[in-house]
Amino acid sequence: MSVSIIDAAGVAPSPRQLAWQEIEFYGFIHFTMNTFTDREWGTGEESPLLFDPTELDAAQWVDVCKRAGMKAIILTCKHHDGFCLWPSQFTEHSVKNSPWKNGKGNLVREVSDACREAGLKFGIYVSPWDRHELSYGDSERYNRYFLNQLEELLTGYGELFCVWFDGACGEGPNGKRQVYDWDAYYSLIRDHQPQAVISVCGPDVRWCGNEAGHTRQVEWSVVPASLQDNEKIQADSQQLEGDEFSKRIGSDEEDLGSRHVLVEAERVVWYPAEVNTSIRPGWFYHDKEDDLVKSVDELTDLYERTVGGNSTFLLNLPPDRRGRIHENDAQRMQDLGQRLESMYRTNAAAGASVLASESSSEEHSGSRIVDGLKHTYWHPIPGTEQASIELELAGKQIVDRIVLKEYLPEGQRIERFQLEWFDGDRWHVFYEGNVIGYKKICRFEPIETERLRIHITESRWYPTLSECSVYWTQMEEKHESSPG
């Protein structure tokens, strides 16, 4: 039985999913034993004595992230080698047996405290695969061990915005396959951290399908419910090594939610996408990569394609063996923050006159898209699937970006739209787009006009828009280069 368009239009995010989406851009911190062994994946046999950062400064990590415009940080509290960055009472393979702070340190505490002091949200990455723990592969016994460690993290560090699981799963020391008790993991998280999204191998946030920053042209948040189960199925059914665990059912498909897909689906859910990649080729710090940090242009493009493509952007910043984010990475992040702030500083649509082809009521009139309030929105009469909104700006403006947002508590509805500009005599189409969702950053060559029109050509039951903002992203650069 296929899903109807009206049913799909009515699927909306949970409060925790919506709060996560509004964070938009956040940091991943990969720092553990691999930092000191120059590896990407540890064996679990590394001595805790190797973990000895000389200048560790969690506040510096947070400051670097904040300068880039990030609103949260996720820390790799335990990677596949099983080494814990907190003094877990359930293993000796942790910071409590390292030389760092004479075994009295707790890196999870330091990062969570630094985040809260700076006003950033804090989340945890914890790998279910543990190459050190001897009980791994004895499924019932290891699941109890993992739940104990998970409970330590869920109850000891304040409110978490995210619990991030990947699907790496290998053979235990006993030669047996570990079967993860995902339902028990999820239940524990819901009990202790009900506002935290469970990401990737979880029911709240979907992985984009790659670690290279690739984004889909059309990214639906309303997708077949089978995609949620596939993440768990793949993690439990294969021996996954290296990048192989990324090859999950459906994760590399380009079309996950169009009408064509809905015809084949039995049920759909709100399962939005996160794009994760690293500022360097590797996930952990390697000094040979000091000159391979992504450029500001690359990072800006990633930001606009991810956040501006109905996804979130999780960017990894690996601290070095000192325990600091390297100067090259820190400078790049500061430059990125300044670039984005400059590009999106002045909204030419603020205060524009707005005329909608149709509105369901005064409460949902066209003017709601320029009032700067996220809880107001425009929509036409239910059943009207095509509509348009015209904006008259305060005189002629040069424009090269238009940012559109749907009102997500009403679901994701817009399937296709056009942008047009008026030359004084007639309208010209200059941009054609597909879905909008949380945010769509429309990028195009500069045009000069005082009238713009958004024409929605396809939608589900009726469209909504909560925001339209208009920018000339080269304005500051042009002004700085002008003589006098």
C-alpha positions in Angstrom: 0.0 0.0 0.0 1.6 3.3 -1.1 1.7 6.4 1.0 -0.6 9.2 -0.1 0.6 12.7 -0.7 -1.6 14.1 2.1 -0.2 11.5 4.5 3.4 12.4 3.6 2.6 16.1 3.9 1.4 15.6 7.5 4.7 14.0 8.7 6.6 16.5 10.9 9.7 16.5 13.1 9.7 15.8 16.8 10.7 18.8 19.1 14.1 17.2 19.6 14.6 16.8 15.8 13.6 20.4 15.2 15.9 21.7 17.9 18.8 19.7 16.4 18.1 21.0 12.9 18.2 24.6 14.1 21.7 24.1 15.4 22.7 23.8 11.7 26.6 23.7 12.1 28.5 22.0 14.8 31.9 20.4 15.5 33.2 16.9 15.8 36.2 16.4 18.0 38.2 13.2 17.2 40.8 12.9 19.9 41.9 9.7 21.7 44.7 7.1 21.6 44.9 7.3 17.8 46.2 10.9 18.1 49.3 9.5 19.8 49.8 6.4 17.6 49.3 8.3 14.3 46.5 5.9 13.3 42.9 6.2 12.2 41.6 3.0 13.8 43.2 1.6 17.0 43.7 -2.0 17.9 42.6 -1.9 21.5 46.0 -3.1 22.6 47.5 0.4 23.1 48.8 1.2 26.6 47.0 4.0 28.4 50.5 5.4 29.2 50.6 6.7 25.6 47.8 9.2 26.3 49.7 12.3 27.5 48.7 15.6 26.0 51.0 18.3 27.2 48.9 21.5 26.7 45.3 20.2 26.5 42.9 23.1 26.4 39.2 22.3 25.9 38.3 26.0 26.1 40.5 26.5 23.0 38.6 23.8 21.1 35.3 25.5 22.0 36.6 29.0 21.1 37.7 27.8 17.7 34.3 26.2 17.0 32.4 29.3 18.2 34.5 31.6 16.1 33.4 29.6 13.0 29.7 30.0 13.9 29.2 26.5 15.3 26.6 26.1 18.0 27.5 22.7 19.4 30.3 20.1 19.8 30.3 16.2 19.7 33.2 14.5 21.4 34.5 11.0 20.6 34.3 9.8 24.2 35.1 6.2 23.1 36.4 5.1 19.7 36.7 1.6 18.4 39.9 1.0 20.5 37.8 1.1 23.6 39.8 3.8 25.4 37.6 6.0 27.5 38.1 9.7 27.8 36.3 9.6 31.2 37.3 7.6 34.2 34.8 4.8 33.6 34.4 2.5 36.6 33.8 -0.5 34.2 37.2 -0.6 32.6 40.8 0.1 33.4 41.3 1.2 29.7 40.7 4.9 30.3 42.3 8.2 31.2 42.4 7.2 34.9 45.4 5.0 34.0 47.2 7.6 31.8 49.9 10.1 32.8 47.6 13.0 31.8 46.9 14.8 35.1 48.3 11.9 37.0 45.3 9.8 36.2 42.9 12.4 37.7 41.7 13.9 34.5 38.3 13.6 32.8 38.2 15.0 29.3 34.5 14.5 28.9 33.9 16.7 31.9 36.4 19.4 30.6 34.8 19.6 27.2 31.2 19.5 28.5 32.0 22.3 31.0 33.8 24.4 28.4 30.8 24.1 26.0 28.3 25.2 28.6 30.5 28.1 29.7 30.7 29.3 26.1 27.0 28.7 25.4 27.5 25.7 23.1 25.5 22.5 23.3 27.4 19.3 24.0 27.0 15.8 22.5 28.7 12.5 22.7 30.1 9.9 20.2 30.5 6.5 21.7 31.4 3.5 19.6 29.5 0.3 20.3 32.5 -1.6 18.8 35.1 -2.1 21.4 38.4 -3.8 20.3 39.8 -3.8 23.9 36.9 -5.2 25.9 37.2 -9.0 26.4 33.4 -9.5 26.7 32.8 -8.1 23.1 31.3 -10.9 21.1 29.5 -12.4 24.1 26.5 -10.3 23.2 24.4 -10.4 26.4 27.5 -9.7 28.6 28.9 -7.0 26.4 25.6 -5.2 26.0 25.4 -5.0 29.8 28.9 -3.5 29.8 28.1 -1.0 27.1 24.9 0.0 28.8 26.8 0.7 32.0 29.2 2.9 30.2 26.5 4.6 28.2 24.6 5.4 31.5 27.8 7.0 32.9 27.9 9.4 30.0 24.1 10.0 30.0 24.0 10.9 33.7 27.2 12.6 34.5 27.6 15.5 32.1 24.4 17.6 32.0 22.0 17.9 29.1 23.2 16.3 25.8 21.8 17.4 22.4 23.0 14.3 20.6 24.2 10.7 21.1 26.1 9.7 17.9 26.5 6.0 17.0 28.3 4.7 13.9 27.8 1.2 12.7 31.3 -0.3 12.9 31.0 -3.9 14.0 33.8 -6.4 14.1 34.6 -9.9 15.4 35.1 -10.3 19.2 38.3 -11.7 20.7 36.3 -15.0 21.1 35.7 -15.1 17.3 32.0 -14.4 17.7 29.9 -11.7 16.2 28.5 -9.1 18.6 24.8 -8.4 18.3 24.1 -4.9 19.5 20.9 -4.4 21.6 19.9 -1.2 19.9 16.5 -1.1 21.5 18.0 -1.2 25.0 20.5 1.6 24.0 17.7 3.8 22.7 15.5 3.2 25.7 18.3 4.2 28.1 18.9 7.4 26.1 15.3 8.3 26.1 15.1 7.7 29.9 18.0 9.9 30.8 18.3 12.4 27.9 14.9 12.7 26.2 15.9 15.9 24.4 18.9 14.3 22.7 18.7 13.1 19.1 20.1 9.6 18.4 22.2 10.0 15.2 23.3 7.8 12.3 22.6 4.3 13.8 19.5 5.8 15.5 15.9 6.8 14.8 16.3 10.6 14.8 19.0 11.6 12.4 20.1 9.9 9.1 23.6 9.8 7.8 24.0 11.4 4.3 25.8 8.3 3.1 29.5 9.4 2.8 32.3 11.1 4.6 33.4 13.3 1.8 30.8 16.1 2.1 28.8 15.0 -0.9 25.2 16.3 -0.7 22.1 15.3 -2.7 20.5 17.7 -5.1 17.2 16.8 -3.5 17.3 15.9 0.2 14.0 14.8 1.7 13.4 14.6 5.4 10.3 12.5 4.9 11.5 9.1 3.8 10.5 5.4 3.9 10.5 4.0 7.5 12.7 1.1 6.2 15.7 3.5 6.1 15.7 3.7 9.9 15.9 -0.1 10.3 18.5 -0.5 7.6 21.1 1.3 9.6 20.7 -1.2 12.5 20.5 -4.2 10.1 23.7 -3.4 8.3 25.6 -2.7 11.5 24.6 -6.1 12.9 24.8 -8.3 9.8 28.3 -7.6 8.4 31.9 -7.5 9.4 32.6 -3.9 8.5 36.2 -2.7 8.1 37.5 0.7 7.2 35.1 2.6 5.0 33.0 -0.4 4.3 30.6 0.3 7.1 29.5 3.4 5.1 28.0 1.3 2.4 24.5 0.9 3.9 21.3 0.1 2.2 19.8 3.3 0.7 22.4 5.6 2.1 24.0 6.2 -1.4 20.7 6.6 -3.2 20.0 10.0 -4.7 16.2 9.9 -4.4 14.9 9.0 -1.0 11.6 10.7 -0.8 10.0 11.8 -4.1 6.5 10.8 -5.2 8.0 8.0 -7.1 9.5 6.6 -3.9 6.3 7.1 -1.9 4.4 4.8 -4.3 6.6 2.0 -3.1 6.7 2.9 0.6 4.4 1.3 3.2 5.1 4.0 5.8 7.1 7.2 6.0 8.9 8.9 8.9 10.7 12.2 9.6 14.4 11.1 9.3 16.5 14.2 8.3 20.1 14.1 7.0 23.4 15.1 8.6 26.5 15.6 6.5 29.8 14.9 8.3 33.3 15.3 7.0 36.7 16.4 8.3 38.6 19.6 7.9 41.6 17.4 7.0 41.9 14.1 5.0 41.9 12.1 8.2 39.6 12.1 11.2 42.5 12.1 13.8 45.4 14.4 13.8 48.5 13.6 11.7 51.2 16.2 11.3 51.8 15.2 7.7 48.3 16.8 7.0 49.1 20.2 8.5 49.1 21.7 5.0 46.1 19.8 3.8 43.4 21.7 5.7 40.4 22.6 3.6 40.3 26.1 2.2 37.8 28.8 3.2 36.3 28.5 -0.2 35.8 24.7 0.2 34.3 25.1 3.7 32.0 27.9 2.5 30.8 25.7 -0.3 30.3 22.8 2.1 28.3 25.0 4.5 26.0 26.4 1.7 25.4 22.9 0.2 24.7 21.2 3.6 22.9 23.7 5.8 21.5 25.3 2.7 20.4 21.9 1.3 18.1 20.7 4.1 20.9 19.0 6.1 23.1 19.8 9.0 26.9 20.2 8.8 29.1 18.3 11.2 32.7 19.3 10.7 35.5 17.4 12.3 38.4 19.3 14.0 41.1 16.9 15.3 43.3 18.3 18.1 47.0 17.5 17.9 49.2 15.7 20.4 49.5 18.8 22.5 45.8 18.7 23.0 45.1 21.9 21.0 43.5 22.4 17.6 46.4 23.2 15.3 47.0 26.8 14.3 46.3 26.1 10.6 42.9 24.7 11.4 42.1 27.4 14.0 42.9 30.2 11.5 40.8 28.5 8.8 37.8 28.3 11.1 38.1 31.9 12.2 38.3 33.0 8.5 35.3 30.9 7.8 33.3 32.5 10.5 34.2 35.9 9.3 33.3 35.0 5.7 29.9 33.6 6.6 29.0 36.5 8.9 30.0 39.0 6.2 28.0 37.1 3.5 24.8 36.9 5.4 25.0 40.1 7.4 22.5 42.3 5.4 19.1 40.9 4.4 17.7 43.0 1.6 14.3 41.5 2.1 13.8 42.8 5.6 10.8 45.2 5.4 10.0 44.3 1.8 6.4 44.6 0.6 5.0 41.2 -0.1 2.0 40.1 -2.2 0.9 36.4 -2.2 -1.3 34.9 -4.9 -3.4 33.4 -2.2 -3.3 33.2 1.7 -5.4 31.0 3.9 -5.9 33.9 6.4 -4.3 37.1 7.7 -2.5 35.1 10.2 -0.7 33.2 7.4 -0.4 36.1 4.9 2.6 36.6 2.6 4.2 39.2 4.9 5.0 36.5 7.4 8.0 35.4 5.3 9.8 38.7 5.9 8.9 39.5 9.5 12.0 37.8 11.0 9.9 35.5 13.3 10.5 31.8 13.0 7.1 30.8 14.4 5.1 32.7 11.8 4.5 31.5 8.2 2.6 31.8 5.0 0.4 29.2 3.4 -2.4 29.2 0.9 -5.8 27.5 1.3 -5.4 23.7 1.9 -5.6 21.9 -1.5 -3.8 24.7 -3.3 -0.6 23.1 -4.5 0.7 25.9 -6.8 1.1 29.5 -5.6 3.4 32.5 -5.8 4.7 35.3 -3.7 6.1 38.6 -5.0 8.5 40.8 -3.1 9.1 44.4 -3.7 12.5 45.5 -2.2 13.4 49.0 -1.1 14.7 50.1 -4.5 17.0 48.2 -6.8 19.3 45.7 -5.2 22.1 43.4 -6.4 21.3 39.9 -5.3 23.2 36.6 -5.5 21.7 34.5 -2.7 18.1 33.9 -1.7 17.4 31.8 1.5 14.1 30.1 1.8 12.7 28.1 4.7 9.6 26.0 5.1 7.6 25.9 8.4 8.7 22.4 9.5 6.1 21.8 12.2 3.7 21.6 9.2 6.0 19.1 7.5 8.1 19.2 4.3 5.8 20.0 1.4 7.5 22.0 -1.5 8.7 19.8 -4.3 9.6 22.3 -7.0 9.9 26.0 -7.3 11.2 28.8 -9.5 12.7 32.2 -8.7 12.0 35.1 -11.1 13.1 38.7 -11.4 11.3 41.7 -13.0 13.2 43.9 -15.4 10.5 46.6 -15.6 8.6 45.0 -18.4 8.5 41.3 -17.8 9.5 38.4 -15.5 12.6 36.2 -16.0 13.2 32.8 -14.5 16.7 32.8 -13.1 16.6 29.8 -10.7 14.8 26.4 -10.6 14.9 24.4 -7.4 13.4 21.3 -5.9 12.8 20.7 -2.2 13.3 23.5 0.4 12.7 21.9 3.8 14.5 23.5 6.8 16.6 25.8 4.6 17.5 26.2 1.0 20.3 28.5 0.0 19.7 29.4 -3.7 23.0 30.5 -5.3 23.2 32.2 -8.6 25.1 34.9 -10.6 24.3 38.4 -9.4 21.2 40.2 -10.7 19.9 43.7 -10.1 16.2 44.2 -9.5 13.7 45.6 -7.1 11.1 42.9 -7.6 11.4 39.1 -7.0 8.9 36.4 -7.3 8.8 32.9 -5.8 6.7 30.6 -7.9 5.9 27.2 -6.3 5.1 24.8 -9.1 4.7 21.6 -7.1 3.8 20.9 -3.5 2.1 18.4 -1.2 -1.4 19.4 -0.4 -0.3 23.0 0.2 3.0 24.8 0.6 4.4 26.8 3.5 7.1 29.4 3.8 8.4 30.8 7.0 11.3 32.9 5.7 12.6 34.5 2.6 15.9 36.5 2.9 17.9 38.1 0.2 21.6 38.8 0.1 24.4 40.1 -2.0 27.2 38.1 -0.6 30.0 40.0 -2.3 28.9 43.4 -0.9 31.6 43.7 1.8 34.3 42.5 -0.6 33.2 45.1 -3.2 33.1 47.9 -0.6 36.5 47.0 0.7 38.0 47.1 -2.8 36.4 50.4 -3.8 38.7 53.4 -3.9 38.3 56.0 -1.2 
